[in-house]
Amino acid sequence: MSNNDYFTIAYKILSYLKYCYENGQDTDPNILKADTFDYIAATIHSHATDAK
């Protein structure tokens, strides 16, 4: 699967929103810039591995 196909991008956006919701953080509307998707993926991955 490509890193920039629809389902990958939708997953990253929804995962970011879920993470913010579950941790009581406000979302950043600037996060929807294309260059931030790698940051989102890295943040979610690091928090997921910390939780294990």
C-alpha positions as CSV (number, residue, x, y, z in Angstrom):
1,M,0.0,0.0,0.0
2,S,1.3,3.4,-0.9
3,N,2.1,5.9,1.9
4,N,-0.1,8.6,0.3
5,D,-3.2,6.7,-0.9
6,Y,-6.6,7.6,0.4
7,F,-6.9,4.9,3.1
8,T,-3.4,5.6,4.5
9,I,-4.1,9.4,4.8
10,A,-7.6,8.8,6.2
11,Y,-6.1,6.4,8.8
12,K,-3.4,9.0,9.9
13,I,-5.9,11.8,10.2
14,L,-8.4,9.7,12.2
15,S,-5.7,8.3,14.4
16,Y,-4.5,11.8,15.2
17,L,-8.0,12.9,16.1
18,K,-8.6,9.8,18.2
19,Y,-5.3,10.3,20.0
20,C,-6.1,13.9,20.8
21,Y,-9.6,13.0,22.0
22,E,-8.4,10.2,24.3
23,N,-5.7,12.4,25.8
24,G,-7.8,15.5,26.2
25,Q,-5.6,17.6,23.8
26,D,-6.9,20.2,21.4
27,T,-6.3,19.5,17.8
28,D,-4.1,21.7,15.6
29,P,-5.9,22.6,12.3
30,N,-2.5,23.2,10.7
31,I,-1.8,19.5,11.1
32,L,-3.5,18.8,7.8
33,K,-0.5,20.0,5.8
34,A,1.0,17.3,3.7
35,D,4.5,17.5,5.3
36,T,3.0,16.8,8.8
37,F,1.7,13.3,8.0
38,D,5.1,11.7,8.7
39,Y,5.2,13.5,12.1
40,I,1.7,12.2,12.9
41,A,2.7,8.6,12.1
42,A,5.8,8.9,14.1
43,T,4.0,10.4,17.1
44,I,1.3,7.8,17.1
45,H,3.8,4.9,16.7
46,S,6.0,6.1,19.5
47,H,3.0,6.5,21.9
48,A,1.6,3.1,20.9
49,T,5.0,1.4,21.6
50,D,5.2,3.2,24.9
51,A,1.8,1.9,26.0
52,K,2.9,-1.7,25.6
